[in-house]
Amino acid sequence: MTTAMSPTPSATSRHTSGRQRTTAALVTGAGGEMGHGLIQTLAAEGGRAIVALDIRELSSEIRSSCDAAFAGDICDEGLLSRLLAQYEISEIYHLAALLSTRGEFVPETAHQVNVVGTLNMLKLAAEEARTHGRTVRFFFPSSIAAYGMATLAQKRAAGRVAENQCLEPITMYGCSKLAGEHLGRYYERHYRLLAKDRMEKPIDFRSIRFPGIISADTVPSGGTSDYGPEMIHAAAQGRPYGCFVRADSRIPFMTMPEAVTAIVGVMRAEKSVLQRQVYNISSFAPSAQDFASLVLREFPGAIVTWEVDEKRQAIIDSWPEDIDDAAARADWGWKPQHDLASAFSGYLLPRIRARYE
Ligand code: AKB
């Protein structure tokens, strides 16, 4: 099913059929946590239409920031060609994915959505580039799940890891994020390597390996880093929370506004300053106990218990304690806005309290 709202053209081009097409940024997985924050920021930037694509109908709040919203599968070729008949896509934010916990129940589906879906989007971008003779900029959110350490002792010994270390993920989600990174590199640098009529660099591929992300406005689902945001949202609603990882579990996190700022930062950077295609970024790396201590301080009466799920624990134990984001800082000026305390006091608490009051 396709729902298209009336577009507000920012720039137009002529299709081979003679029809005018509007230049647009395409956001897939638009209804997810990250799409929510990103679309509002892109809409505020202006300059081109925003076309959203999600498997489900979007909430009216997100739809109102988009020029058009398409409901359907990123692997549905018919849907994609209808979309391209109306819009010239100049940049893609490919957010659609099945996360690490959900993916372990249906790994082949996770592969289909995360790898085949990404391949479809890259192909679409390359075809758009070829049709219009200009590179399409492509954003791919990768994850700390791309890393994998075999044991907790190895995780502790590795400490803060750089982009090229410990890349042996233990989840299908992690494998598919790593595959997406490689596909992006291939489409940018080597796509149709032996074809006589190949286009040089059809895609300008940019990717960030995100840590766990905490939003004050949405509660995540299907991920393994979800214990952080779940604990805070439960306490704010006066609900007890059974944390599914040990108190000493540690991975990096950041707030959703920082994640959105980073996406815009890397996407607006001059290509010449980008020494890599995939960057680590990190803001703070608390233990689950650090989260619990702040939650118990801020919400007296909150109840946090430790109900460890050994299998989800193993996923967290395979992810790094922290990641080295020196390259992002040096190349495109990434800088975290928060440590854990200021994330609580300056962002999470005021908004979450207001939300559940
Ligand atoms: C997950 O837990 O699967 C995600 C991630 C860390 O990418 N939040």
Boltz pocket constraint, residues with backbone or C-beta under 6 A from the ligand:
constraints:
  - pocket:
      binder: B
      contacts: [[A, 99], [A, 100], [A, 101], [A, 142], [A, 143], [A, 144], [A, 145], [A, 173], [A, 210], [A, 211], [A, 212], [A, 213], [A, 222], [A, 223], [A, 224], [A, 225], [A, 226]]
      max_distance: 6.0
